[in-house]
Amino acid sequence: MPPHTIDLRGCLEQECALVRHFIDVLHDEAQALEHPDDNTALQASTHAKNQCAESLAQVSNQRDALLAQQGLPIGKQGLDASSRNDPALAPLCHELQALAAEARRLNLENGAAIEIYLTHTQRAIQTLRNLAGTSNLYNAKGRAIA
């Protein structure tokens, strides 16, 4: 196996492991969202999610650099080309793409739940403002308009 293939294989294996971990974190986030009063769990999952995203960005940049060194495009196109050039990498490339799709789906689902909570909270705040008779209009200096 050429050295660049070994480097890319290791990078893809690392990236798949990170995406699997990210999926676990997204499942934890979904569970935390089921209990919106438990701020500790949501904060912990948000922290873990941010750390995973940072690690994924680093390894993704490394993968793209390895693809570019081989004269391949970056991202999905480069993975597809790499799979065609070296069929031994195809299973890892396909696994990474499937894991990424799963992570994307879970993240969208969690985002939808967060959007529902946000909308509910904004409506509750508006109702409280209306009950209190306060205005939610502000001038350029940030002061409430009477």
C-alpha positions as CSV (number, residue, x, y, z in Angstrom):
1,M,0.0,0.0,0.0
2,P,1.5,3.4,-0.9
3,P,2.4,5.7,2.1
4,H,-0.3,8.3,1.2
5,T,-2.9,5.5,1.3
6,I,-1.8,4.5,4.8
7,D,-1.9,8.1,6.0
8,L,-5.4,8.6,4.4
9,R,-6.6,5.3,5.9
10,G,-5.5,6.3,9.4
11,C,-7.1,9.7,9.0
12,L,-10.4,8.1,7.8
13,E,-10.4,5.6,10.6
14,Q,-9.8,8.5,13.1
15,E,-12.6,10.6,11.5
16,C,-15.0,7.7,11.6
17,A,-14.3,7.2,15.3
18,L,-14.9,10.9,15.9
19,V,-18.1,10.9,14.0
20,R,-19.3,7.8,16.0
21,H,-18.5,9.7,19.2
22,F,-20.3,12.8,17.8
23,I,-23.4,10.7,17.2
24,D,-23.2,9.4,20.8
25,V,-23.0,13.1,21.9
26,L,-26.0,13.9,19.7
27,H,-28.0,11.1,21.3
28,D,-27.0,12.5,24.8
29,E,-28.1,15.9,23.6
30,A,-31.5,14.5,22.5
31,Q,-32.0,12.9,25.9
32,A,-31.1,16.2,27.6
33,L,-33.6,18.0,25.4
34,E,-36.3,15.7,26.6
35,H,-35.7,17.2,30.1
36,P,-35.4,20.9,29.4
37,D,-35.4,21.8,33.1
38,D,-32.1,19.9,33.5
39,N,-29.6,22.6,32.5
40,T,-26.6,20.6,33.7
41,A,-27.2,17.8,31.2
42,L,-27.8,20.2,28.3
43,Q,-24.7,22.2,29.2
44,A,-22.6,19.1,29.4
45,S,-23.9,17.8,26.0
46,T,-23.3,21.3,24.5
47,H,-19.7,21.3,25.8
48,A,-19.1,17.8,24.5
49,K,-20.7,18.6,21.1
50,N,-18.5,21.7,20.7
51,Q,-15.3,19.7,21.6
52,C,-16.3,17.0,19.1
53,A,-17.0,19.6,16.4
54,E,-13.6,21.1,16.9
55,S,-11.8,17.7,16.7
56,L,-13.8,16.8,13.6
57,A,-12.9,20.1,11.9
58,Q,-9.2,19.4,12.6
59,V,-9.2,15.8,11.3
60,S,-11.4,16.9,8.3
61,N,-8.8,19.5,7.4
62,Q,-6.1,16.9,7.7
63,R,-8.0,14.5,5.4
64,D,-8.6,17.3,2.9
65,A,-4.9,18.1,3.0
66,L,-4.0,14.4,2.3
67,L,-6.5,14.3,-0.6
68,A,-5.0,17.5,-2.0
69,Q,-1.5,16.1,-1.8
70,Q,-2.7,13.3,-4.1
71,G,-4.1,15.9,-6.5
72,L,-7.7,15.0,-5.6
73,P,-10.5,17.4,-4.8
74,I,-11.4,17.9,-1.1
75,G,-14.6,16.8,0.6
76,K,-17.0,14.2,-0.8
77,Q,-15.6,14.5,-4.3
78,G,-12.2,13.7,-3.1
79,L,-13.4,10.7,-1.0
80,D,-15.3,9.4,-4.0
81,A,-12.2,9.8,-6.3
82,S,-10.0,8.2,-3.6
83,S,-12.4,5.2,-3.4
84,R,-12.2,4.8,-7.2
85,N,-8.3,5.1,-7.2
86,D,-7.8,2.7,-4.3
87,P,-10.7,0.3,-3.7
88,A,-9.2,-0.7,-0.4
89,L,-10.3,2.8,0.9
90,A,-13.8,2.5,-0.4
91,P,-15.3,0.8,2.7
92,L,-13.9,3.5,5.0
93,C,-15.0,6.3,2.6
94,H,-18.6,4.9,2.5
95,E,-18.7,4.4,6.2
96,L,-17.6,8.0,6.8
97,Q,-20.2,9.3,4.5
98,A,-23.0,7.2,6.1
99,L,-21.9,8.2,9.6
100,A,-21.8,11.9,8.5
101,A,-25.4,11.6,7.1
102,E,-26.6,10.0,10.4
103,A,-24.9,12.8,12.4
104,R,-26.4,15.4,10.1
105,R,-29.9,13.9,10.6
106,L,-29.6,13.7,14.4
107,N,-28.3,17.3,14.6
108,L,-31.2,18.5,12.5
109,E,-33.7,16.7,14.7
110,N,-32.1,18.2,17.8
111,G,-32.1,21.6,16.2
112,A,-35.8,21.3,15.5
113,A,-36.4,20.5,19.2
114,I,-34.3,23.5,20.2
115,E,-36.3,25.7,17.8
116,I,-39.5,24.5,19.4
117,Y,-38.2,25.4,22.9
118,L,-37.0,28.8,21.7
119,T,-40.3,29.6,20.1
120,H,-42.2,28.6,23.3
121,T,-39.8,30.7,25.4
122,Q,-40.2,33.7,23.2
123,R,-44.0,33.4,23.3
124,A,-43.9,33.1,27.1
125,I,-41.7,36.2,27.4
126,Q,-44.0,38.1,25.1
127,T,-47.1,37.0,27.1
128,L,-45.4,38.2,30.3
129,R,-44.5,41.5,28.7
130,N,-48.1,42.0,27.6
131,L,-49.4,41.1,31.0
132,A,-46.9,43.5,32.6
133,G,-47.9,46.2,30.1
134,T,-44.3,46.7,29.0
135,S,-43.4,47.6,25.5
136,N,-40.9,45.6,23.5
137,L,-40.0,48.5,21.2
138,Y,-36.7,50.2,21.8
139,N,-35.1,53.4,20.4
140,A,-31.6,53.6,18.9
141,K,-30.1,54.0,22.4
142,G,-31.7,50.7,23.5
143,R,-34.3,52.4,25.7
144,A,-37.9,51.2,25.8
145,I,-40.4,53.4,23.9
146,A,-43.4,54.3,26.0
